[in-house]
Each structure stands twice: as C-alpha cells, then as structure tokens.
Amino acid sequence: MPDTTPASTSAPTTPDVATDASIPAMDPAIKTIQPGGGVAMSLELAWGRLRRAYLRKIRPRYVTRMADRRQGLPAGLPFDPVDSRDMKYYRNQGSYWWADADDAFMWRDSLPFLRAGLAELIIIGGALLVLAAVLGWFWWPLSFPPLVGIGLLGWLFRDPRRVIPTGLATVVSPSDGKVVRIVEVNDPVIGPAIRFEISLSIWNVHAYRASLPGRVVSVRYRPRRTPNAAKPVSEPQNEHLDIELASPEISGRIIRIRQISGRFARRIVCWARVDDVFERGEMYGMIKLGSRTELVVPRDASLRVQTEVGDRVAAGTTVMARYEPNA
C-alpha cells in the first residue's frame, strides 16, 4: 500500500521545475538530448566535425545525395549535417531527419547496447583495452582488471529486449531498479496522485521507457546537482529532467516521469520532445550510471497499485499499477 505520509514532508523547498509556468512546455534550456554535456559527448561532436570535413572533401557526391534526401528544417541546428549520424545529439530539436530507407546507419539500433551510450563504450572501452595490452606486456595477470572493466562497461550499457504488457490502462515501470518508496501526493499539475520512487544501481539497465502510451505535453530540465540522489530531501538540487505525457488510456490525464542524477550519474539523456507520441514501453532516453527515477500517476478509485516497496522492477515490463474501468 502507498505510504500515507503527507506530501509536504518531502516536498521540494524550491519551486518544482515541472510546475514553473514561466518555462515553455519544451524547455529552451534543452539544446541536445544530453543537456548536461559531457566529455564523451564533446569528443564525439569533435569527431563529427572532422568526419563532415573529410566527407565534403573526399566524398562530395555522397554529401550531395544525402542533402537531397534529408527532410525537415534547420531549426537552429548549429551546423549543417551530412547524414543521420550528425543528428544523434539533436534528435529532440525538430530539425533534419532521413527516412529509414535513406538511413544507412539504422542497423545501430539493433545492437545489444544503448545507442546513446556507444561513445562511452568506444572511448572508455578502447582506453581500457589499450591499458590491458600495456599491462599484459609487462605481466599478463595485470591485464585482467582492465578487461573486467570492459565487461562491466558493456553490462552497464546493455539493451536487452523487453516484452511489453498490452492491457488497457496498464502502467509499466519507466526504469529498472528497486522500488524504495510509494507515497500519496497532491501534485500541482496532476492533482491527487501516487508517486513511485525507484533507485537504480550500476547493475541495472539504464534505459527509460514510457509507462503509458500518450503524447508528450512538456519536457523540463533542471541542471543543479547535489552529491547523493538516494536522499529524497536532496531532490530539488539534483540535476533532473521531467517529461509529462497525456495518455488516452486514462482519459487524457497526465503522468510524469523524472530522471534524477546522482553522485556518479551526471549525464541524463532524453530525446523526447513536445507532441511526440509514445507507445507503452517505448524507449525515450537513458541515464549514465546510477540514478533515481520518479513516476507520478493520477490517484482515483480505479487505480490499483501492483508493486510494493522493495520490489525489483524492469523498465517496460513490470506492471506498477492498473486503472480498472469499472471500479
């Protein structure tokens, strides 16, 4: 059963980014799918500049062909893209895109790893592989720790296939992890609600999925951080990103999913934008390393909570709650 602690005991001490009417529905602070930036992102963008220069110099016919096939508008994009690889970090900006038939890099979506984390896999994994080779040259047992690190890195960014429940008004978990709190709240946007709090560890898959089918009505971001996301009292200061979806399966009411960074997780990724329509269990982002998730859903007589504190949940698979139409 939900914790009946009044919402005021854990309410933020500063205005909640999700309810700040001064911020547009699509937060202008979100310029990329990874608004907090990062070393790997900077290196990948630098590589993109070199790749585009090379293609324009060596393969001008390819550049012209891709320019003819691209669709959309610049929409404030800070450079002129050559192909879909250039849009990886800007896919939430409503800019250029290529049809699947014209995208030669669609195969990357079928890899068993989260595509948004491939840069970290290549850069950090490559560095560990070089270190393993150097250490192994001196004494072969020394190569084991870096090789274990490569294995752990691949485990962190894995992308296992999920079977999504199909029941009408079925609320699935937005992330992997452990349910640490279920509490009744009075949300300023949603009204009477249930908030599920999920803690992720380094062993969990770090993808985020839509808990219900629906249209994105807002995407809001707050960059501030504190050392530990495991403490709810620190939540207003942590970097976090909210998406709100209006779901037709619950009469257009809104749910909110919040990605919260922690001590080591400082890279929130979200490619959702306002008016995107997601299916239940559809992936829309990830967070790199450990973190915390909050799911807020409307509370009424038809809601039946299906999970308890301490349960282990899987994104897109575990049923958190159901709305019963005849309740």
N, C-alpha and C positions, 0 to 999 in steps of 0.2 A: 504493500500500500504506500501511497505517496506520503512523504514527511509533511506534517501539518504545521511546521514552523512558519510563522508569518513571514511573508516576503521581505518585510522591512528589516529583518535581522540580517539578511545577506544582500540587501540592495546596494548598488553602487553608490559611492559617496560623491561621484561626479556625474554629470548628465550622460545617459547612455547614448552611444553613437547611433544606435538603431532607431532612436526616437527623436533625434535632433532635427526639427523641421527645417532648419537653416541649410541642411545638406541636401542636395538633389538626390533623387532616387538612385541614380548612378553616380556614386561618389566621384567628384572630379580629381580626388587625390589618387585614384586608381588609374595609373597610366599604363600598367602592364599586368600580366597575370600574376606576377610576383612583386607586389608593390613595395616590399621591404628591401628589394635588391639582393645583392649577394656577390661573393667573389666568383663562384661558378657561373652565375648569370653574366657578370661583366666579361669574363673570359669568352663565353660563348658568343656574346654580342660582338666582341672584338674579332673573333674568328669569322663571324658573319660579314663584317666589313671587308676582311681580306678575301673571303670567298667571292663576294659580289664583284670586287675589283678584278679578281682573276677571271671570272666568267665573262665580264664585259670586255676584257682584253683578249682572251683566248677563244671564247665561245660566243661571239656576238649573235649568231643565228639562234642559238638556244635562248638567249636573253630576249630576243625579239619575239620568238614563238611564245614564250611564257608571258610576255607582256600582252600579247594579243589575246591570250586565253584567260587572263585574270579577270575577275569580276569585282564589283564594289567600287568604293571611292577611297581617296587617301585618308580622310577622317583624322587629320592631324598626325599621321604617321611620320616619325622623324627622319625617315629615309625612304628611298624608292626600292621596294623589294623586287627580287628576281624570281623567287619561287616560294612555295609554301613553307620551306624551312625558315625563311625570314619572318614569318608570322607567328612563330611558336610563342613568343612572349607578348604578342599583341592581338591575340585572337579574341579578346574581350573588348576591343575598341571599335568594332563595327567597320573595319577597314576592308582591305582587299582579301579575296579568297579565290580558290580554284575548285572547280568541280572535281569530284572523285576521279573521274576518267582522265583528268589532266594533272592529277597529283601523283607524281612518281614516287612519293615518299609515304604514301598511305600505309605501306607494309609495316612501318614502325609502330603503328597502333596494335599490331598483332604480336609484338614482342611480349615476353612474360614479365616485363618490367614497366614501371610507370614512366611514360614518355617524358613527363615534366622533370623527372629525376635523372634522365640519361646523361646530362652534362656532369653531374656529380659522380655518377658511376664511371664515366670515362676518365675524368680528371683525377679523382681521388683513387679510383681503382688502378689507373695507369701508374700513378706515383707509388702506390703500394707494390705493384708488380716490379717496378724498377728497383725499389728498396729490397724486395725479396731476392732479386737477382744479384744485387751488390753484396748483401749479407751472405747469401749462399755461396758466393765466390770465395769468401774467407772461411766459412764453416757452414756446411749445408743445414744443420739444425736451426741456425739463426733465421732461415728463410720462412720458418713455419708461422711466427706471429704475423708478419705482413700478409701471408696467404690466408690466414684465418680472418684477418681484417677484410680482405676482398670478399670472402664468403659472407661475412656479416653484412657488408655493404649491399651485396646482392639480395640478401634476405630482407633488409630494410626497405628496398625499393621494388620488391616483387609485386606482381599484379596477377593474383590468382583469379580464375573465372568464378563468378558467383551465380547461383540460381536465385532469381528474384521472385518472391511471393506475388501472386496475381490477385488476391482477394480485394474486393472493393473496399476503400477506406482503411486499408491496412497500412500502418505506419511502421516503416523499417528503420533500422539504425542507420544514422548517417556516417558512422565511422566504426572501426574496430576498437576494442578496448574493454574496460571493466566499468560497469555502472557503479558510480560512487555516491550518487545522491539522486533522489526523486522527490521533488518538492512542489507544492501548490503555490502559485504566484498570481498576482494581479498585474498583468503586463499592460503598459500604457497603449500598446498597439493592438495586441491580441485580446486583451481582457482577461477574464478568469482562465488560467492556463496551468498546465503541468510542465515543469522543466526537468528534463533528464540530463544529468551531468555524467560524462564518460571520460575516463582517464586512459590515455594511450601510453604504452611502453615502447621501448625500442624493438620489441618482438612483434608488434602489431603491423599489419598492412596500413599504410599511411594515406590511403585514398579516401576521398569524401564522396558520398553519393546522396542523391535526393531521397528524402524519407517518404514523400508522397509525390504523385505526378502533379505538375502545376506550372504556372507562369511566374517567372521571377519579377517581383514588383519593386525590389530595392536591393542594392549591393552597397554596403557601407564598410569603411575601413578606419581603424584607429592604430597609429604606429607606436604608441607608447608601450614600454615594457617594464616588467619587474622580474626579479630573479626566479620566482617559483610559481608556475601556473597551477600547482596542486592545491594551493590555498585559495578558496573562493574569495576571501577578503581582498586578495591582491588583484582580482579580475579587472577592475576599471583601469588599472595601469598597464596591463599586459597588451602587447600587440594582438589585435584580433580583427577578424573580418566576419561580417554578418551577411547572409542572404535571406531574404524573405520571399516565400512563394505563396501564391494564392492557388489553392487546389480545388478543382471542380468536384472532387470526390467528397469534400466536406463543405459543399455549397459555397465555394469561393472564399472560405475563411483562410486566414494567413497562418503559416508556420514559420519559425525562424531557426536557422542552423548557424551556429557560431563556431568558427575555428579560432583557437586561442593558442598563442605561442607560449613557450616555457623557458626554462633555464638554458636548454640547448637548442630548442626548436625556434628559430628566428626567421624561418622562411615559409610564410603562408603562400600557397598557390591557389588561385581561383580564376577560372576562365568564364564563369557565368557573367552575364550582363542583363540589364533590364529588358524584359519581353522575351527572353529565351524561354522555351518550353521544354521541361524535362520530364522524362518518364520515371516511374518509381524505380529506384536503384540505379539510375543513370549517374555516371561519374561526372563531377564538375570541378574537382580540384584535389589538392593533396596538401600535406604539411610535412616538412622535412625534419625528421627525428621526433622525439616525444612531444606530447601536447595534451590539450584538453578540449573536449567538444561539449557544446550545449545544444540541446534540441528543445524548443518550446512549442507546444501544440495547444490548441483551444481545449478547455475543460468544460464538459457538459454531461448530462445524464447518459448520453450514448457512448461515452468514452470508456473503454475497458483496457486498463494497463496490463500488459502481458509480461513485463520484466520486473525484477526485484533488484535492490541494492546488492552488489556482489556478483551479479551475473556477468559472464563474458559474452560480448556481443560482436557480431560481424557485420560490416557495412553492407547494406543492400539485401541481407539475408535474414538477420534476426528481426523478429516482429517485436516492436516496442509497445505497441498499443493498437487497438482497433476501435472504429466507430461502428456501433450496431444500429442499422437504420430503423429498427422497430423498438428501440429502447425508450 
